[in-house]
Amino acid sequence: MSSNPNNYAYPDARGHFGPYGGRFVAETLMQPLHALEEAYLSLRDDPDFRAELDRDLKLYVGRPSPLYPAERLTKRWGGAEIHLKREDLNHTGAHKINNTVGQALLAKHLGKTRIIAETGAGQHGVASATIAARLGLKCVVYMGAEDVERQSPNVYRMKLLGAEVVPVSSGTRTLKDAMNEALRDWVTNVDDTFYVIGTVAGPHPYPMLVRDFNAVVGRELRGQCQEAFGALPDALVACVGGGSNAIGMFHPFIPDSSVRMIGVEAGGYGIATGQHAAPLSAGHPGVLHGNRTYIMADENGQISGTHSVSAGLDYPGVGPEHAWLKDTGRVEYVSVNDDDAIAAFHELTRVEGIIPALETAHALAWAKRMAPEMGAGKRLVVNLSGRGDKDLYTVAKREGLKLD
Ligand SMILES: *Cc1c(COP(=O)(O)O)cnc(C)c1O
């Protein structure tokens, strides 16, 4: 398989990244997906739309996020300089708002009055409810019943913001079931409803537009690296659930062959146990949620159960662009298990005074392994995708503490 990263222009007009991506949906969704694609392609180059989006990113989200040199961590790990792209400092505490702000603006321009979203840990649900409140749109969030129980602070947050949270009791009662239910809602209510997908998955054009909205991270980073050290970084590391924070950081650097890029999946209890959420490391191609990509499924095509200590990485699929970047070799994909992620969570907290999300902690754990191998004089940037406040209960519980 070949692709010249210098002429990287994916997806193609049909939404394909090599053999991945596409649009595997009910016929009733074809028309709204075409309408969305058309609207997006004309608005993305429209100066007024761009100005509106840039203003929201600056004044509401708080962009640009800093590029922070983690000097104590660098000294401790020994080797490459560690820099952190601080997406945890965005409004609502993660990169997800970059995308919800963009999609909500599209909804507004399309004249939609109601937005729906799926959520796992609740981060995308909160980001969607937040922007819906700001724009005065009705918001319904589908969430697996299991997750509703596990993530009660985020459920309450969404309700405070005026969203309706619908618990989904089908299947494993988690994220993939919530996404099925949201797609079902959209089929029935396409006239007034915009479906805000939370990662670079789903049918075309979602993987493209979610990537584009998150690519503000990588674009900022280029300028910040020039300013801070007058050169491109040597390596980029990001965690991969559906893959939106990773692709947002990687995408603007794909043509720069000197920049190594590493995506870190959730190894759960270990790849060998089968109890993980690492479709790129241990899955195979298949179709899930409207696109062809790497998935975790059994020999009959049934989607497998997944496990990760971090709810945001606990998904049996991955964005189709990552599938293509894996096959072409442009990005390396690895996995980190629960225990190593928890250790990295504590380490960043104690050494730099930054409590990271458990998702992010997977990327940090891999950076810790890489930094000494890269050696002094090299520069490694970790996408600090979110803050860890939402994970305090999970960590405390693992350590035998009860917080309330
Ligand atoms: C949701 C989430 C992720 C995983 O989603 P991607 O689409 O893979 O980025 C990672 N980090 C944080 C903080 C999240 O909230």
The ligand as an SDF file (V2000), in Angstrom:
LIG
                    3D

 15 15  0  0  0  0  0  0  0  0999 V2000
  -12.9090   11.7720   24.7440 C   0  0  0  0  0  0  0  0  0  0  0  0
  -11.5180   11.9630   25.1500 C   0  0  0  0  0  0  0  0  0  0  0  0
  -10.4550   11.2950   24.5080 C   0  0  0  0  0  0  0  0  0  0  0  0
  -10.6770   10.2550   23.4370 C   0  0  0  0  0  0  0  0  0  0  0  0
  -11.2780   10.7150   22.2710 O   0  0  0  0  0  0  0  0  0  0  0  0
  -10.4630   10.9650   20.9280 P   0  0  0  0  0  0  0  0  0  0  0  0
  -11.5120   11.1870   19.9320 O   0  0  0  0  0  0  0  0  0  0  0  0
   -9.6410    9.7460   20.6770 O   0  0  0  0  0  0  0  0  0  0  0  0
   -9.6110   12.1530   21.1610 O   0  0  0  0  0  0  0  0  0  0  0  0
   -9.1590   11.5750   24.8830 C   0  0  0  0  0  0  0  0  0  0  0  0
   -8.8900   12.4650   25.8750 N   0  0  0  0  0  0  0  0  0  0  0  0
   -9.8810   13.1090   26.5330 C   0  0  0  0  0  0  0  0  0  0  0  0
   -9.5200   14.0560   27.6120 C   0  0  0  0  0  0  0  0  0  0  0  0
  -11.2210   12.8890   26.1920 C   0  0  0  0  0  0  0  0  0  0  0  0
  -12.1890   13.5330   26.8660 O   0  0  0  0  0  0  0  0  0  0  0  0
  1  2  1  0
  2  3  1  0
  2 14  2  0
  3  4  1  0
  3 10  2  0
  4  5  1  0
  5  6  1  0
  6  7  2  0
  6  8  1  0
  6  9  1  0
 10 11  1  0
 11 12  2  0
 12 13  1  0
 12 14  1  0
 14 15  1  0
M  END
$$$$
